[in-house]
Amino acid sequence: MRLLIDECLPRALKRLLRGHTCRTVQEMAWSGIKNGALLSLAEAEFDALITIDQGFEYQQNLKERRIAILLLVSRSNQIEDLAPIVPAALAALATILPGQVVQSASSFRVSLGARPSYRSTSSL
């Protein structure tokens, strides 16, 4: 799967997402681009956007998008806090569909309330 890692996440996350082709927003020279424009650019080249931006799914209409969003729910955006979420994130990526938002969280925190088209995963 072709994954775009949002600029609010560390580049080191790429190494943990084995089996996927990963690029960062910075590598694509898309830093500073607002979420709606970013999705328009990204859906032409990527299957999913990985972000930690909790408001992302509420700011954008994703129904007609050709890209999926994987929302990591973590204590911080530090790689030490993200690493425990990676197994659940990888499992979610195996079934995620375009236009869908999936939340992946570690067991320290219950994931956010979900809309019907969302699903949540947790690593235990």
C-alpha positions as CSV (number, residue, x, y, z in Angstrom):
1,M,0.0,0.0,0.0
2,R,1.2,3.5,-0.8
3,L,1.2,5.6,2.4
4,L,1.6,9.3,3.0
5,I,2.8,10.2,6.5
6,D,1.5,13.6,7.7
7,E,3.9,16.3,8.6
8,C,2.9,16.2,12.3
9,L,4.4,12.6,12.5
10,P,8.1,11.7,12.8
11,R,9.8,10.5,9.7
12,A,11.1,7.5,11.7
13,L,7.6,6.1,11.5
14,K,8.3,4.9,8.0
15,R,10.7,2.3,9.3
16,L,8.0,0.7,11.4
17,L,5.5,0.4,8.5
18,R,7.1,-2.6,6.9
19,G,5.6,-3.9,3.7
20,H,4.3,-0.5,2.6
21,T,5.7,2.2,0.4
22,C,5.9,5.3,2.6
23,R,6.6,8.9,1.8
24,T,6.3,11.9,4.1
25,V,4.6,15.2,3.4
26,Q,8.0,16.8,3.7
27,E,9.5,14.4,1.1
28,M,6.7,15.3,-1.3
29,A,7.4,19.0,-0.8
30,W,3.8,19.5,0.5
31,S,4.7,21.0,3.9
32,G,2.2,23.7,5.0
33,I,-0.5,22.7,2.6
34,K,-3.9,22.7,4.2
35,N,-5.8,19.4,4.8
36,G,-8.3,19.7,1.9
37,A,-5.6,20.6,-0.6
38,L,-3.3,17.9,0.8
39,L,-6.0,15.3,0.4
40,S,-6.5,16.3,-3.2
41,L,-2.8,16.0,-4.0
42,A,-2.4,12.8,-2.0
43,E,-5.3,10.8,-3.4
44,A,-3.7,10.9,-6.8
45,E,-0.6,9.1,-5.6
46,F,-1.4,7.4,-2.3
47,D,-3.8,4.8,-0.9
48,A,-3.9,6.2,2.7
49,L,-2.8,9.2,4.7
50,I,-1.5,8.5,8.2
51,T,-2.0,11.3,10.7
52,I,-2.3,12.1,14.4
53,D,-4.5,15.3,13.7
54,Q,-7.6,14.6,15.8
55,G,-9.7,17.1,13.9
56,F,-8.8,15.9,10.5
57,E,-11.9,13.7,9.9
58,Y,-14.3,16.5,11.1
59,Q,-12.7,19.2,8.9
60,Q,-13.0,17.3,5.7
61,N,-15.8,15.5,3.7
62,L,-14.2,12.2,3.0
63,K,-17.1,10.3,1.4
64,E,-16.1,11.0,-2.2
65,R,-12.3,10.7,-1.6
66,R,-10.2,8.0,-3.2
67,I,-7.9,7.9,-0.2
68,A,-8.3,6.4,3.3
69,I,-7.2,8.1,6.6
70,L,-5.5,6.2,9.4
71,L,-5.8,8.3,12.5
72,L,-3.2,7.4,15.2
73,V,-4.5,8.1,18.7
74,S,-1.4,8.5,20.9
75,R,-0.1,10.3,24.0
76,S,2.2,12.3,21.7
77,N,3.7,12.3,18.2
78,Q,7.0,11.0,19.6
79,I,8.1,7.7,18.1
80,E,8.2,6.1,21.5
81,D,4.5,6.7,22.0
82,L,3.6,5.7,18.4
83,A,5.5,2.4,18.2
84,P,3.0,0.5,20.4
85,I,0.2,1.5,18.0
86,V,2.0,0.1,14.9
87,P,0.8,-3.5,15.1
88,A,-2.9,-2.3,15.2
89,A,-2.2,0.3,12.5
90,L,-0.7,-2.4,10.2
91,A,-3.8,-4.6,10.8
92,A,-6.1,-1.7,10.0
93,L,-4.2,-0.9,6.8
94,A,-4.9,-4.5,5.6
95,T,-8.6,-3.8,5.3
96,I,-9.0,0.0,5.1
97,L,-11.0,1.4,2.2
98,P,-10.9,4.7,0.3
99,G,-13.0,7.3,2.0
100,Q,-12.8,5.5,5.3
101,V,-11.3,6.8,8.5
102,V,-9.9,4.2,10.9
103,Q,-8.6,5.1,14.4
104,S,-5.7,3.1,15.8
105,A,-4.9,3.5,19.5
106,S,-2.8,2.0,22.2
107,S,-4.5,0.5,25.2
108,F,-3.7,3.5,27.4
109,R,-6.7,5.4,26.0
110,V,-10.1,4.6,24.6
111,S,-10.3,5.8,21.1
112,L,-12.6,8.7,20.2
113,G,-16.2,8.4,19.4
114,A,-16.8,7.1,15.9
115,R,-19.2,7.8,13.1
116,P,-20.8,4.8,11.4
117,S,-18.3,4.7,8.6
118,Y,-15.4,4.6,11.0
119,R,-13.9,1.8,12.9
120,S,-11.3,1.7,15.7
121,T,-8.5,-0.6,16.4
122,S,-6.5,-1.0,19.6
123,S,-3.2,-2.6,20.3
124,L,-3.2,-4.6,23.6
